[in-house]
Structures are given as C-alpha cells and as structure tokens.
Amino acid sequence: MTRRYQHLKNFVLTLIVINILAVVGAPLLRLRLFDLSESFSASLIIILLFIFLALLLGVYFKEVEKYKKTQEDLEERLRETFKYIGSINLQLEEMKKVFSNFNKYPESQKDIQAVFTHTAERILAIVPTDWVLLRIMELDQGKTLHEYFLSRGNKKIEKFKLENQDLLNGECSIGGCSIITSQQNNFNLKAFCILSTEVKDKNQQFMITSAINQLEMLFIIFNSYYYKKPTIK
C-alpha cells in the first residue's frame, strides 16, 4: 500500500510539472490540432491536461483516504493487541497468585478454610462479579460437603438458595449467574464455582476452572484417609 501510494504521488507531481511546462510552452510550439488555430490548439491541450490532472488528483486523494484509513485500522489493531497482551499478563499474574500461595497441603479446618478464602479472593480478582460461591458436592447423594461464600468488599447480599440438583443439571435459579465445575470425573465429588455474572471470556473460564480443579484436589487430600477426616461439615 505504501509503495503504491508513493508511486501515485510521484506520478501526480510529475504531471503537475508537465502541466506547468505545457501552459508555458504550448503557445511557443505552434501546434495545430484538427485544423484549429494554433492558439486554440494550445488552449485545448492545456484544458485536456488539466482535466486529466483533475481526474488523477481525484484518484490520488481517494488513495490517500484509503491509506489513512488503513493506517488508522492498523493503529487501532495495535492498541487492541497491546490491551489484550496487558490483560493476559494481568490474568497470568492472578493465576500465579492462585497456584503459588500453597507451600503445604491443608491439615486442619483452619487450613482448608484458608484455601477456600484464597481461591474465592483470586476469582473475584479475575472476574468483575459481585460475589462468588464455592461448593464441594458429593455426587452419589447430591450432598454438600463444604462451601464458602464471598462478596466483593464484603458487601451484604440478599440471601438465596441454590439446590444441588440444579447445579448438577447446570441450572442456576438466579438470573444471569454462571456455573463453572471442576473437570475431573474419577472421584465421587465435584467442585462448583457459582458467580453472580455470566463469564463469557474463555481465558477467565480457563483460569477459574484451573483454580477450582486445584481446590478440589486440595479438598480430596485434606479429606483423605491419611488425615482420617472422611467428611467436613
């Protein structure tokens, strides 16, 4: 595009020079076109050159506008790319915080509660949602084993109830909420993350899924036979 624009610019400048020379030199050439007088022939040549120049200038300015539009589109794309890279970097930082805070497996009620609190806080940092509910469910009986609720800024939220069967069916009785579940299927329990808003961004969905996968894993370890704590109430 730039090369084409430069060639057209040079051509227009050349034609302008030719027109100037034609205006000056046409009367001296004593040309006669179609048996017309020399002065009329010179005037006709100059008029034709100016018409051609006007047409070419029209094409030139149209190309200039296209060139400017292309440059603006490229700049806008560049800005969007930088914004996207910036958001990805922020999300990666949040993901690091999700996974780097635990240097030991939870061994007490206080430890597992800290895990739920940390996970909920990180999810609120990732998604602009008013609240997040984390729930671990035993699948055979559809029983809640543990859950944790956190609102942004500890804002008071009107009480609501989410039935486990609805969550298992992927249904939310609260309008506009999102349900994201852990991905492992070889245990008789599953972690659920319920948010007050819809999560449409795939990167955010991936990060939340990763976070609750880790939450489920830590809960299984805490609730394992090794710690002799089969259930948490």
C-alpha positions in Angstrom: 0.0 0.0 0.0 2.8 2.4 0.9 4.7 1.7 -2.3 1.6 2.2 -4.4 0.8 5.4 -2.6 4.4 6.7 -3.2 4.3 5.8 -6.9 1.0 7.6 -7.4 2.3 10.6 -5.5 5.4 10.8 -7.7 3.2 10.4 -10.9 0.9 13.3 -9.8 3.8 15.6 -9.1 5.3 14.7 -12.5 2.0 15.5 -14.2 1.8 18.8 -12.3 5.2 19.8 -13.6 4.2 18.7 -17.2 1.1 20.9 -16.9 3.1 23.9 -15.8 5.5 23.3 -18.7 2.6 22.9 -21.1 1.0 26.1 -20.0 4.3 27.9 -20.5 5.4 26.1 -23.7 2.2 25.3 -25.6 1.9 28.8 -27.2 5.5 28.5 -28.4 5.1 25.1 -30.0 2.8 26.4 -32.7 0.8 23.2 -32.8 -2.4 22.8 -34.7 -5.0 20.1 -33.9 -7.8 19.2 -36.2 -7.2 22.2 -38.4 -7.8 24.5 -35.4 -5.8 27.7 -34.9 -2.5 27.5 -33.0 -3.8 29.5 -30.0 -7.0 27.3 -29.8 -4.9 24.1 -30.2 -2.6 25.3 -27.3 -5.6 26.1 -25.2 -7.2 22.7 -26.0 -4.0 20.8 -25.0 -3.8 22.7 -21.7 -7.5 22.1 -20.9 -7.1 18.3 -21.7 -4.0 18.1 -19.5 -5.9 19.9 -16.6 -8.9 17.6 -17.0 -6.6 14.6 -16.8 -4.8 16.1 -13.8 -8.1 16.7 -12.0 -9.2 13.1 -12.6 -5.8 11.8 -11.4 -6.0 14.1 -8.3 -9.4 12.6 -7.6 -7.9 9.1 -7.7 -4.9 10.3 -5.7 -7.0 11.8 -2.8 -9.1 8.7 -2.8 -6.0 6.6 -2.3 -4.8 9.0 0.4 -8.0 8.5 2.3 -7.7 4.7 1.9 -4.1 4.9 3.1 -5.1 6.9 6.1 -8.0 4.5 6.9 -5.6 1.6 6.7 -3.1 3.3 9.0 -5.9 4.1 11.5 -7.1 0.5 11.4 -3.6 -0.8 11.9 -3.1 1.6 14.9 -6.4 0.5 16.4 -5.4 -3.1 16.0 -2.1 -2.4 17.6 -3.8 -0.7 20.5 -6.2 -3.6 20.9 -3.2 -6.1 20.7 -1.4 -4.2 23.5 -4.6 -4.1 25.6 -5.0 -7.8 25.1 -1.4 -8.6 26.0 -1.8 -6.4 29.0 -5.0 -8.2 30.1 -3.3 -11.6 29.5 -0.3 -10.5 31.7 -2.7 -9.5 34.5 -4.5 -12.8 34.2 -1.2 -14.7 34.3 -0.3 -12.8 37.4 -3.6 -13.7 39.0 -3.1 -17.3 38.0 0.4 -17.3 39.7 -1.2 -16.0 42.8 -3.8 -18.8 42.7 -1.2 -21.6 42.5 1.8 -20.1 44.3 0.2 -19.4 47.7 0.2 -23.0 49.0 3.5 -24.5 50.1 1.9 -27.3 52.1 -1.2 -29.4 52.0 -4.1 -28.4 54.3 -4.0 -30.3 57.6 -6.7 -28.6 59.7 -10.1 -26.9 59.4 -8.3 -23.6 59.5 -6.0 -24.6 56.6 -8.8 -25.8 54.3 -10.8 -22.6 55.1 -7.8 -20.5 54.1 -7.7 -22.4 50.8 -11.4 -21.6 50.1 -10.9 -18.0 51.1 -7.8 -17.6 48.9 -9.5 -19.2 45.9 -12.6 -17.0 46.2 -10.5 -13.9 46.5 -8.5 -14.7 43.4 -11.6 -15.5 41.4 -13.0 -12.1 42.5 -9.7 -10.5 41.2 -10.1 -12.3 37.9 -13.8 -11.7 37.2 -15.8 -8.4 37.8 -18.5 -10.2 39.7 -20.4 -9.2 42.9 -20.0 -12.5 44.6 -18.6 -16.0 44.3 -19.9 -19.2 45.9 -17.6 -22.3 46.1 -19.2 -25.6 46.8 -17.9 -29.1 47.1 -20.6 -31.7 46.4 -20.7 -35.5 47.0 -22.3 -36.8 43.7 -24.0 -40.0 44.8 -26.2 -38.4 47.3 -26.0 -34.8 46.0 -24.8 -33.7 49.4 -22.9 -30.5 50.1 -19.6 -31.3 51.8 -18.2 -27.8 52.1 -19.0 -24.4 50.8 -17.7 -20.8 51.0 -19.3 -17.6 50.0 -17.5 -14.3 49.5 -18.9 -11.0 48.2 -16.9 -8.1 46.8 -15.9 -5.8 49.5 -17.8 -8.0 51.9 -21.0 -6.3 50.7 -24.2 -7.6 52.2 -26.0 -9.8 49.7 -29.6 -10.8 49.9 -29.9 -14.5 50.9 -30.5 -17.0 48.1 -30.6 -20.8 47.9 -29.1 -22.9 45.1 -30.2 -26.5 45.0 -27.5 -29.1 44.4 -29.6 -30.9 41.8 -30.0 -27.7 39.8 -26.2 -27.2 39.9 -25.7 -30.8 38.7 -28.0 -30.0 35.8 -26.1 -26.9 35.0 -29.1 -24.7 36.0 -29.0 -21.6 38.1 -32.2 -20.2 39.7 -30.5 -16.8 40.0 -30.8 -14.9 36.7 -27.5 -14.2 34.8 -25.3 -16.3 37.0 -22.5 -18.6 35.9 -21.7 -22.2 37.0 -18.2 -23.5 36.4 -17.3 -27.0 37.6 -14.1 -28.9 38.0 -13.1 -31.2 35.2 -12.0 -34.4 36.9 -14.6 -37.2 36.7 -12.9 -40.1 38.5 -14.0 -39.1 42.1 -17.4 -39.1 43.7 -17.3 -35.4 44.3 -17.1 -32.2 42.3 -16.2 -28.6 42.9 -18.6 -25.9 41.8 -17.9 -22.2 41.3 -21.1 -20.0 41.1 -20.8 -16.4 40.1 -23.3 -13.6 40.0 -22.5 -12.7 36.4 -22.0 -14.6 33.2 -18.4 -15.4 32.3 -18.0 -15.2 28.5 -14.2 -14.7 28.3 -12.6 -18.0 27.6 -9.4 -17.0 29.4 -11.3 -16.2 32.5 -13.2 -19.5 32.3 -9.9 -21.4 31.9 -8.4 -19.7 35.0 -11.5 -20.3 37.2 -11.6 -23.9 36.1 -7.9 -24.3 36.9 -8.5 -22.7 40.3 -11.4 -25.0 41.3 -9.6 -28.0 40.0 -6.8 -27.2 42.4 -9.4 -26.5 45.2 -11.0 -30.0 44.6 -7.6 -31.7 44.7 -6.6 -30.0 48.0 -10.0 -30.9 49.4 -9.6 -34.5 48.5 -6.1 -34.6 50.1 -7.4 -32.9 53.2 -10.4 -35.2 53.3 -8.4 -38.4 52.6 -7.9 -41.4 54.8 -4.4 -40.2 55.7 -5.9 -37.3 57.7 -8.7 -39.6 59.0 -11.4 -36.9 58.3 -13.9 -38.6 55.9 -16.3 -35.7 55.8 -16.4 -32.0 56.5 -19.5 -30.3 57.8 
